[in-house]
Amino acid sequence: MVPEESALIAMIVESVREVFLAYYDEEPVVGPSSIKPDAEYYKPPSSEATAIIHYSGGVAGGIHLAAPLYVGLALAGRLAEEEYGSMTREAGDAYGELANIIAGGLQTSLGNRFAFRINLTPPTIITGGDYQMQYKSNFHSLKQFFRCHSGVFFVEFFYIFENSGRS
């Protein structure tokens, strides 16, 4: 059974909300969401700070936590209780950990609701605007935008449900 996009968006929102309440003592403002039409090829996001967590198992794909660099640094700094002026190794670790916690929340929601077994990879951090990522062109994609004290960011869930026949 393939979950409806609205259910997936609600899971993303809940995961981000729980993380922000627990680690930032802040309720993020939920912005618009975007769903990639099935007829379009998947294209990864372009942002100055992207943390990637890949999923495997019942779901192939993962999440991107994407933001302008200053927002990514502020989020990392608030999580680590440090101040970062650039995406150092430590700042990248903190930003990646934030993405990992969000991805874990979504992993738990999917696993509980749909009995999927999902594995996570360690975070990958990409900064700057001069890069290219290539993924399967048939991934589905949901982007949910948020605003918090640090600025605007989005979480993208890109996916194929492996055991559903939807690819």
C-alpha positions as CSV (number, residue, x, y, z in Angstrom):
1,M,0.0,0.0,0.0
2,V,1.4,3.4,-1.0
3,P,0.7,6.2,1.4
4,E,-1.1,9.3,0.1
5,E,1.1,12.4,-0.4
6,S,-0.9,14.2,2.3
7,A,-0.1,11.5,4.8
8,L,3.6,11.7,4.0
9,I,3.6,15.5,4.3
10,A,1.9,15.2,7.7
11,M,4.7,12.8,8.7
12,I,7.4,15.3,7.6
13,V,5.6,18.1,9.5
14,E,5.3,16.1,12.6
15,S,8.9,14.9,12.6
16,V,10.2,18.5,12.1
17,R,7.8,19.8,14.7
18,E,8.9,17.2,17.3
19,V,12.6,18.0,16.7
20,F,12.2,21.7,16.9
21,L,10.1,21.5,20.1
22,A,12.7,19.1,21.7
23,Y,15.9,20.7,20.6
24,Y,15.1,24.3,19.9
25,D,12.1,24.9,22.2
26,E,10.4,26.5,19.1
27,E,7.3,25.7,17.1
28,P,8.3,25.9,13.4
29,V,5.9,27.7,11.1
30,V,4.7,25.3,8.4
31,G,4.8,26.8,4.9
32,P,3.7,25.5,1.6
33,S,4.4,22.0,0.3
34,S,5.4,21.0,-3.2
35,I,4.7,17.7,-4.9
36,K,6.7,16.7,-8.0
37,P,4.3,15.7,-10.9
38,D,4.8,12.0,-11.8
39,A,5.6,13.0,-15.5
40,E,8.6,15.1,-14.5
41,Y,12.1,13.6,-13.9
42,Y,13.4,13.9,-10.4
43,K,16.0,16.7,-9.9
44,P,17.7,17.1,-6.5
45,P,17.3,20.5,-4.7
46,S,19.8,23.3,-5.2
47,S,20.6,25.1,-2.0
48,E,23.7,26.4,-0.2
49,A,23.5,23.9,2.6
50,T,22.1,20.4,2.0
51,A,22.2,17.5,4.4
52,I,21.3,14.1,2.8
53,I,20.1,11.0,4.6
54,H,19.5,8.0,2.3
55,Y,16.9,5.3,3.0
56,S,16.9,1.7,1.9
57,G,14.7,-1.3,2.6
58,G,10.9,-0.8,2.0
59,V,11.6,2.7,0.8
60,A,14.5,3.8,-1.5
61,G,15.4,7.4,-1.5
62,G,15.8,9.6,1.6
63,I,15.5,13.2,2.8
64,H,17.3,16.4,2.0
65,L,17.4,19.1,4.7
66,A,18.0,22.2,2.5
67,A,18.6,25.9,3.5
68,P,20.5,29.0,2.7
69,L,24.0,28.7,4.2
70,Y,23.3,31.2,7.0
71,V,20.2,29.2,8.1
72,G,22.1,25.9,8.0
73,L,24.8,27.4,10.1
74,A,22.4,28.9,12.6
75,L,20.5,25.6,12.9
76,A,23.7,23.7,13.4
77,G,24.9,26.2,15.9
78,R,21.7,26.2,17.9
79,L,21.8,22.4,18.0
80,A,25.4,22.2,19.1
81,E,25.2,25.4,21.3
82,E,28.1,26.9,19.3
83,E,28.4,29.7,16.8
84,Y,29.6,28.9,13.3
85,G,30.8,31.3,10.6
86,S,31.4,28.6,8.0
87,M,30.4,24.9,7.5
88,T,33.4,23.4,9.4
89,R,33.5,19.7,10.1
90,E,31.8,20.4,13.5
91,A,29.1,22.5,11.9
92,G,28.5,19.9,9.3
93,D,28.3,17.2,11.9
94,A,25.6,19.2,13.8
95,Y,23.6,20.0,10.6
96,G,23.9,16.4,9.6
97,E,22.7,15.3,13.0
98,L,19.6,17.6,12.6
99,A,18.8,15.9,9.3
100,N,19.4,12.5,10.9
101,I,17.0,13.2,13.7
102,I,14.3,14.4,11.2
103,A,14.9,11.4,8.9
104,G,14.7,9.1,11.9
105,G,11.3,10.6,12.9
106,L,10.0,10.0,9.4
107,Q,11.5,6.5,9.4
108,T,9.7,5.7,12.6
109,S,6.3,7.1,11.3
110,L,6.6,5.1,8.0
111,G,7.7,1.9,9.8
112,N,4.9,2.1,12.4
113,R,2.1,3.0,9.9
114,F,3.0,0.8,7.0
115,A,5.2,-1.9,8.5
116,F,8.2,-0.9,6.3
117,R,11.7,-1.8,7.4
118,I,13.8,1.2,6.6
119,N,17.6,1.6,7.0
120,L,19.4,5.0,7.2
121,T,22.8,6.1,6.0
122,P,25.0,8.5,7.9
123,P,24.5,12.1,6.8
124,T,26.3,13.6,3.8
125,I,26.7,17.4,3.8
126,I,27.0,19.5,0.6
127,T,27.6,23.3,0.8
128,G,27.9,25.9,-1.9
129,G,26.0,26.3,-5.1
130,D,28.4,24.9,-7.6
131,Y,27.7,21.1,-7.5
132,Q,25.6,18.5,-9.2
133,M,23.9,15.5,-7.7
134,Q,22.4,12.7,-9.8
135,Y,19.7,10.3,-8.6
136,K,17.3,8.0,-10.2
137,S,15.1,10.0,-12.4
138,N,11.9,8.3,-11.3
139,F,11.9,9.3,-7.6
140,H,8.8,10.8,-6.3
141,S,9.4,14.0,-4.3
142,L,7.6,16.0,-1.6
143,K,9.1,19.3,-0.3
144,Q,7.7,20.8,2.8
145,F,8.9,24.4,3.6
146,F,9.2,25.8,7.1
147,R,10.2,29.0,8.8
148,C,11.8,29.2,12.2
149,H,13.8,31.8,14.3
150,S,16.9,31.1,12.1
151,G,15.1,31.5,8.7
152,V,13.5,29.5,6.0
153,F,14.4,25.9,5.1
154,F,12.7,22.8,3.6
155,V,12.7,19.1,4.0
156,E,12.4,17.0,0.9
157,F,11.4,13.4,1.0
158,F,12.4,11.7,-2.3
159,Y,11.3,8.1,-2.6
160,I,10.2,4.9,-4.3
161,F,8.3,2.4,-2.2
162,E,10.1,-0.8,-3.1
163,N,7.4,-3.3,-2.3
164,S,4.4,-1.4,-3.5
165,G,4.8,-1.6,-7.3
166,R,4.9,2.2,-7.4
167,S,8.1,3.2,-9.0
